[in-house]
């Protein structure tokens, strides 16, 4: 059975690699907007934030430097 790295291990590796790059840090902050969920219910900004925080893995603040490697991971569903 494969063992995947924990969030802490990934964060430690990413931070060490970012520190090795001699460039200024750029901060990107995620924010949530009010809207409608998949069942048609209206969500306030606070409700949208709570829902997304509960159901997603990404961080609220991302720090990057020019030259950093970035990998985008997404979940794809296939309906047969």
TIMI-2910 file (N, C-alpha, C, CB; in pm, 1 decimal, decimal comma, always signed):
<rs>
+----------+----------+----------+----------+----------+----------+----------+----------+----------+----------+----------+----------+------+
!      n_x !      n_y !      n_z !     ca_x !     ca_y !     ca_z !      c_x !      c_y !      c_z !     cb_x !     cb_y !     cb_z ! resn !
+----------+----------+----------+----------+----------+----------+----------+----------+----------+----------+----------+----------+------+
!    +84,3 !   -117,6 !     +0,0 !     +0,0 !     +0,0 !     +0,0 !    +89,0 !   +124,2 !     +0,0 !    -96,0 !     -0,3 !   +122,1 !  Unk !
!    +58,0 !   +221,0 !    -84,4 !   +137,7 !   +342,7 !    -96,0 !   +109,8 !   +434,7 !    +21,8 !   +108,3 !   +414,9 !   -228,8 !  Unk !
!   +215,2 !   +500,7 !    +67,2 !   +201,8 !   +600,4 !   +172,9 !   +219,8 !   +737,5 !   +110,1 !   +305,3 !   +576,7 !   +288,0 !  Unk !
!   +122,4 !   +824,8 !   +128,2 !   +130,7 !   +959,6 !    +73,8 !   +182,7 !  +1053,3 !   +182,1 !     -7,5 !  +1007,1 !    +20,7 !  Unk !
!   +256,0 !  +1157,9 !   +141,9 !   +307,7 !  +1251,2 !   +242,7 !   +195,4 !  +1329,1 !   +309,5 !   +407,3 !  +1348,3 !   +179,3 !  Unk !
!   +217,7 !  +1364,9 !   +436,0 !   +118,0 !  +1443,2 !   +508,4 !   +125,2 !  +1589,8 !   +466,1 !   +138,7 !  +1430,0 !   +660,9 !  Unk !
!    +22,9 !  +1667,8 !   +502,1 !    +22,6 !  +1810,3 !   +470,9 !   +142,6 !  +1879,8 !   +533,3 !   -106,8 !  +1875,4 !   +519,2 !  Unk !
!   +179,7 !  +1838,7 !   +654,1 !   +293,8 !  +1899,8 !   +723,6 !   +423,2 !  +1869,2 !   +648,8 !   +303,0 !  +1849,0 !   +869,9 !  Unk !
!   +440,5 !  +1746,3 !   +605,9 !   +561,0 !  +1709,9 !   +530,2 !   +570,2 !  +1788,3 !   +399,6 !   +562,2 !  +1559,1 !   +500,7 !  Unk !
!   +459,2 !  +1800,2 !   +330,0 !   +456,9 !  +1875,5 !   +204,3 !   +489,2 !  +2021,8 !   +229,8 !   +319,8 !  +1862,4 !   +135,2 !  Unk !
!   +429,6 !  +2080,6 !   +334,1 !   +455,7 !  +2220,9 !   +367,4 !   +602,1 !  +2243,6 !   +400,8 !   +368,5 !  +2264,9 !   +484,6 !  Unk !
!   +662,3 !  +2151,9 !   +475,2 !   +804,3 !  +2165,2 !   +510,9 !   +893,7 !  +2160,8 !   +388,0 !   +845,3 !  +2054,8 !   +608,4 !  Unk !
!   +866,4 !  +2070,0 !   +297,3 !   +945,4 !  +2058,9 !   +174,1 !   +927,6 !  +2183,7 !    +88,9 !   +904,7 !  +1933,3 !    +94,0 !  Unk !
!   +802,6 !  +2228,6 !    +72,1 !   +775,9 !  +2347,8 !     -8,0 !   +844,5 !  +2470,9 !    +50,4 !   +625,6 !  +2371,8 !    -18,5 !  Unk !
!   +836,9 !  +2487,9 !   +182,3 !   +900,2 !  +2603,2 !   +246,5 !  +1051,7 !  +2601,1 !   +229,5 !   +864,8 !  +2606,8 !   +394,6 !  Unk !
!  +1112,9 !  +2484,5 !   +243,7 !  +1258,1 !  +2474,0 !   +226,0 !  +1298,5 !  +2507,9 !    +82,5 !  +1306,4 !  +2332,4 !   +262,3 !  Unk !
!  +1222,0 !  +2461,9 !    -14,1 !  +1253,4 !  +2490,9 !   -154,3 !  +1232,4 !  +2638,3 !   -187,3 !  +1167,7 !  +2404,6 !   -246,7 !  Unk !
!  +1127,9 !  +2700,3 !   -129,8 !  +1105,5 !  +2842,9 !   -153,1 !  +1217,7 !  +2926,7 !    -93,1 !   +970,9 !  +2885,9 !    -94,6 !  Unk !
!  +1264,0 !  +2888,9 !    +25,2 !  +1372,7 !  +2963,3 !    +89,1 !  +1500,7 !  +2958,7 !     +7,0 !  +1399,2 !  +2908,3 !   +228,3 !  Unk !
!  +1518,9 !  +2854,1 !    -71,2 !  +1639,9 !  +2838,6 !   -152,6 !  +1637,3 !  +2928,3 !   -277,0 !  +1656,3 !  +2692,4 !   -194,7 !  Unk !
!  +1522,8 !  +2983,8 !   -311,7 !  +1511,1 !  +3069,5 !   -430,4 !  +1535,9 !  +3214,4 !   -388,8 !  +1369,9 !  +3054,0 !   -498,0 !  Unk !
!  +1630,1 !  +3279,1 !   -455,2 !  +1668,1 !  +3416,0 !   -422,3 !  +1583,0 !  +3516,3 !   -501,0 !  +1817,7 !  +3438,4 !   -451,1 !  Unk !
!  +1457,8 !  +3523,2 !   -466,9 !  +1360,6 !  +3613,8 !   -530,0 !  +1266,2 !  +3664,8 !   -422,0 !  +1280,7 !  +3541,9 !   -645,1 !  Unk !
!  +1199,7 !  +3777,7 !   -445,5 !  +1101,5 !  +3825,1 !   -346,8 !   +978,2 !  +3733,9 !   -341,5 !  +1058,5 !  +3969,3 !   -379,9 !  Unk !
!   +916,3 !  +3730,9 !   -225,8 !   +796,2 !  +3649,6 !   -204,9 !   +673,1 !  +3728,1 !   -249,9 !   +782,9 !  +3607,7 !    -55,4 !  Unk !
!   +583,5 !  +3659,8 !   -318,9 !   +454,6 !  +3716,4 !   -358,0 !   +347,0 !  +3637,2 !   -285,0 !   +433,5 !  +3711,9 !   -514,6 !  Unk !
!   +255,2 !  +3709,3 !   -219,4 !   +148,5 !  +3643,7 !   -144,9 !    +18,2 !  +3652,6 !   -222,1 !   +132,6 !  +3706,2 !     -5,5 !  Unk !
!    -51,5 !  +3540,0 !   -232,0 !   -182,3 !  +3532,9 !   -295,9 !   -281,9 !  +3485,6 !   -190,1 !   -180,8 !  +3436,7 !   -421,3 !  Unk !
!   -390,0 !  +3559,1 !   -174,7 !   -489,4 !  +3527,5 !    -73,4 !   -620,5 !  +3487,0 !   -140,0 !   -511,1 !  +3647,5 !    +21,0 !  Unk !
!   -673,2 !  +3372,4 !   -101,1 !   -800,9 !  +3324,5 !   -154,2 !   -915,0 !  +3390,1 !    -78,1 !   -810,8 !  +3169,8 !   -144,7 !  Unk !
!  -1023,3 !  +3412,5 !   -145,9 !  -1143,2 !  +3462,8 !    -79,8 !  -1264,7 !  +3398,1 !   -144,5 !  -1151,6 !  +3618,3 !    -88,0 !  Unk !
!  -1369,5 !  +3391,1 !    -69,7 !  -1491,2 !  +3326,3 !   -116,6 !  -1598,7 !  +3431,0 !   -140,4 !  -1539,8 !  +3220,3 !    -15,6 !  Unk !
!  -1685,9 !  +3404,3 !   -234,8 !  -1792,8 !  +3497,6 !   -269,5 !  -1927,6 !  +3435,1 !   -240,8 !  -1783,6 !  +3539,2 !   -417,0 !  Unk !
!  -2024,9 !  +3517,4 !   -204,6 !  -2159,7 !  +3463,7 !   -185,9 !  -2213,5 !  +3410,6 !   -318,0 !  -2254,3 !  +3571,4 !   -128,6 !  Unk !
!  -2305,4 !  +3318,8 !   -310,9 !  -2360,8 !  +3262,5 !   -434,1 !  -2465,0 !  +3157,1 !   -403,8 !  -2250,3 !  +3202,9 !   -520,3 !  Unk !
!  -2471,6 !  +3059,5 !   -490,7 !  -2570,5 !  +2952,3 !   -479,8 !  -2495,9 !  +2819,7 !   -479,4 !  -2675,3 !  +2958,2 !   -596,7 !  Unk !
!  -2532,4 !  +2729,9 !   -389,0 !  -2466,3 !  +2599,0 !   -384,5 !  -2525,6 !  +2504,7 !   -489,0 !  -2478,9 !  +2537,0 !   -244,0 !  Unk !
!  -2474,3 !  +2383,6 !   -493,4 !  -2515,7 !  +2287,4 !   -595,5 !  -2662,1 !  +2244,3 !   -582,1 !  -2426,8 !  +2165,6 !   -589,0 !  Unk !
!  -2722,1 !  +2269,8 !   -466,3 !  -2862,8 !  +2233,5 !   -445,7 !  -2956,0 !  +2353,2 !   -465,4 !  -2882,0 !  +2175,5 !   -305,6 !  Unk !
!  -2898,6 !  +2467,8 !   -507,1 !  -2980,8 !  +2584,8 !   -535,0 !  -3003,7 !  +2678,1 !   -417,4 !  -3110,3 !  +2540,8 !   -585,3 !  Unk !
!  -2941,4 !  +2650,0 !   -301,9 !  -2959,2 !  +2735,4 !   -185,1 !  -2861,1 !  +2852,2 !   -190,0 !  -2940,2 !  +2654,6 !    -55,1 !  Unk !
!  -2909,6 !  +2970,4 !   -155,1 !  -2826,3 !  +3089,9 !   -151,6 !  -2732,4 !  +3083,2 !    -31,9 !  -2913,1 !  +3217,5 !   -145,8 !  Unk !
!  -2605,5 !  +3118,4 !    -54,8 !  -2504,5 !  +3120,5 !    +51,0 !  -2451,1 !  +3261,8 !    +68,6 !  -2389,0 !  +3022,6 !    +19,1 !  Unk !
!  -2441,9 !  +3306,1 !   +194,2 !  -2376,9 !  +3432,8 !   +223,3 !  -2225,1 !  +3411,9 !   +209,2 !  -2415,1 !  +3485,0 !   +367,3 !  Unk !
!  -2148,7 !  +3518,8 !   +215,8 !  -2003,2 !  +3503,9 !   +207,1 !  -1951,3 !  +3418,2 !   +322,8 !  -1934,2 !  +3642,4 !   +207,9 !  Unk !
!  -2003,3 !  +3440,0 !   +442,9 !  -1959,8 !  +3360,2 !   +558,5 !  -1993,6 !  +3212,5 !   +539,5 !  -2025,1 !  +3412,6 !   +687,7 !  Unk !
!  -2113,5 !  +3183,3 !   +487,8 !  -2153,7 !  +3044,0 !   +463,6 !  -2069,0 !  +2980,9 !   +353,3 !  -2303,0 !  +3036,8 !   +426,1 !  Unk !
!  -2039,4 !  +3057,1 !   +248,7 !  -1956,1 !  +3005,7 !   +140,2 !  -1815,9 !  +2973,9 !   +192,2 !  -1948,9 !  +3107,5 !    +23,9 !  Unk !
!  -1762,0 !  +3062,5 !   +274,0 !  -1628,6 !  +3039,8 !   +331,9 !  -1628,3 !  +2915,0 !   +418,5 !  -1583,7 !  +3161,5 !   +414,9 !  Unk !
!  -1727,7 !  +2900,8 !   +504,8 !  -1735,0 !  +2783,8 !   +592,8 !  -1748,3 !  +2654,9 !   +512,4 !  -1852,7 !  +2797,3 !   +689,8 !  Unk !
!  -1831,2 !  +2656,4 !   +409,5 !  -1853,2 !  +2538,6 !   +325,2 !  -1725,8 !  +2499,8 !   +251,1 !  -1966,3 !  +2564,7 !   +225,0 !  Unk !
!  -1661,0 !  +2597,1 !   +191,3 !  -1539,1 !  +2567,2 !   +116,0 !  -1425,7 !  +2523,7 !   +207,8 !  -1496,1 !  +2688,7 !    +34,6 !  Unk !
!  -1413,6 !  +2585,6 !   +326,2 !  -1310,0 !  +2544,9 !   +421,5 !  -1330,3 !  +2400,2 !   +465,3 !  -1310,2 !  +2637,7 !   +544,2 !  Unk !
!  -1455,1 !  +2359,7 !   +479,5 !  -1487,4 !  +2223,4 !   +523,5 !  -1463,2 !  +2120,6 !   +412,8 !  -1633,1 !  +2216,2 !   +569,9 !  Unk !
!  -1480,5 !  +2161,2 !   +286,9 !  -1481,6 !  +2064,4 !   +177,3 !  -1364,5 !  +2073,2 !    +79,5 !  -1606,3 !  +2080,0 !   +102,0 !  Unk !
!  -1265,7 !  +2155,1 !   +107,9 !  -1153,0 !  +2168,0 !    +16,2 !  -1020,3 !  +2153,2 !    +89,1 !  -1158,4 !  +2302,1 !    -55,5 !  Unk !
!   -914,6 !  +2132,5 !    +12,3 !   -782,6 !  +2108,6 !    +70,0 !   -686,8 !  +2225,7 !    +56,5 !   -721,9 !  +1989,1 !     +6,8 !  Unk !
!   -717,3 !  +2320,3 !    -30,6 !   -618,2 !  +2424,0 !    -56,8 !   -609,3 !  +2523,0 !    +58,1 !   -651,2 !  +2497,0 !   -185,6 !  Unk !
!   -497,8 !  +2597,1 !    +57,2 !   -469,2 !  +2692,8 !   +163,4 !   -531,7 !  +2828,3 !   +132,3 !   -317,9 !  +2707,4 !   +183,2 !  Unk !
!   -551,2 !  +2909,7 !   +234,7 !   -607,6 !  +3043,5 !   +215,1 !   -501,9 !  +3142,0 !   +166,9 !   -670,4 !  +3094,2 !   +344,7 !  Unk !
!   -379,7 !  +3121,0 !   +209,2 !   -270,5 !  +3207,9 !   +166,2 !   -162,8 !  +3123,9 !   +101,0 !   -212,5 !  +3288,3 !   +285,1 !  Unk !
!   -119,2 !  +3167,2 !    -16,0 !    -16,2 !  +3097,0 !    -91,2 !    +99,4 !  +3192,7 !   -112,8 !    -71,0 !  +3043,1 !   -227,0 !  Unk !
!   +218,4 !  +3149,6 !    -76,3 !   +338,1 !  +3231,2 !    -94,5 !   +423,6 !  +3167,0 !   -202,4 !   +418,1 !  +3246,1 !    +39,0 !  Unk !
!   +454,7 !  +3244,0 !   -304,3 !   +533,4 !  +3194,1 !   -416,9 !   +646,4 !  +3290,2 !   -449,9 !   +444,4 !  +3172,8 !   -540,0 !  Unk !
!   +745,0 !  +3237,9 !   -519,2 !   +854,7 !  +3318,0 !   -571,5 !   +871,5 !  +3285,3 !   -718,7 !   +986,7 !  +3292,1 !   -492,9 !  Unk !
!   +920,1 !  +3382,2 !   -793,9 !   +947,8 !  +3358,5 !   -935,3 !  +1048,5 !  +3243,7 !   -945,7 !  +1002,4 !  +3488,5 !  -1005,4 !  Unk !
!  +1016,1 !  +3146,0 !  -1028,6 !  +1102,1 !  +3028,9 !  -1045,8 !  +1058,8 !  +2908,1 !   -964,9 !  +1241,6 !  +3063,8 !  -1009,2 !  Unk !
!   +959,1 !  +2925,0 !   -878,7 !   +911,3 !  +2812,2 !   -797,6 !   +832,9 !  +2714,8 !   -885,0 !   +823,0 !  +2862,1 !   -680,0 !  Unk !
!   +848,0 !  +2586,8 !   -857,0 !   +768,3 !  +2485,2 !   -925,5 !   +628,8 !  +2483,7 !   -865,5 !   +834,5 !  +2344,8 !   -914,9 !  Unk !
!   +528,5 !  +2477,5 !   -950,3 !   +390,0 !  +2475,0 !   -904,4 !   +319,9 !  +2357,5 !   -971,0 !   +316,7 !  +2609,7 !   -936,1 !  Unk !
!   +243,0 !  +2282,5 !   -891,8 !   +167,4 !  +2171,9 !   -946,1 !    +20,6 !  +2193,6 !   -912,4 !   +218,8 !  +2036,0 !   -891,0 !  Unk !
!    -63,3 !  +2186,0 !  -1011,5 !   -206,9 !  +2199,1 !   -991,6 !   -267,7 !  +2059,0 !   -985,1 !   -272,3 !  +2284,0 !  -1105,8 !  Unk !
!   -338,5 !  +2033,7 !   -877,5 !   -401,7 !  +1903,8 !   -859,5 !   -551,6 !  +1924,7 !   -858,8 !   -353,7 !  +1834,1 !   -728,5 !  Unk !
!   -621,4 !  +1846,2 !   -936,4 !   -766,5 !  +1857,5 !   -941,2 !   -827,5 !  +1718,3 !   -938,0 !   -812,3 !  +1934,8 !  -1067,5 !  Unk !
!   -949,7 !  +1712,4 !   -895,6 !  -1022,3 !  +1586,1 !   -892,8 !  -1111,1 !  +1580,7 !  -1015,4 !  -1105,9 !  +1570,7 !   -761,8 !  Unk !
!  -1101,8 !  +1473,7 !  -1089,9 !  -1185,0 !  +1455,0 !  -1208,2 !  -1280,9 !  +1339,4 !  -1183,4 !  -1097,9 !  +1428,7 !  -1334,4 !  Unk !
!  -1405,1 !  +1364,4 !  -1211,5 !  -1504,8 !  +1259,0 !  -1196,7 !  -1543,0 !  +1209,0 !  -1334,6 !  -1629,8 !  +1309,7 !  -1119,3 !  Unk !
!  -1556,0 !  +1080,3 !  -1343,8 !  -1597,3 !  +1022,1 !  -1470,8 !  -1726,8 !   +945,7 !  -1447,9 !  -1486,5 !   +929,1 !  -1529,6 !  Unk !
!  -1828,7 !   +983,9 !  -1519,7 !  -1956,5 !   +915,8 !  -1507,8 !  -1975,2 !   +827,4 !  -1628,8 !  -2073,1 !  +1016,4 !  -1494,0 !  Unk !
!  -1977,8 !   +699,8 !  -1606,0 !  -1994,3 !   +603,6 !  -1714,9 !  -2135,3 !   +556,5 !  -1727,6 !  -1904,6 !   +486,3 !  -1695,5 !  Unk !
+----------+----------+----------+----------+----------+----------+----------+----------+----------+----------+----------+----------+------+
</rs>
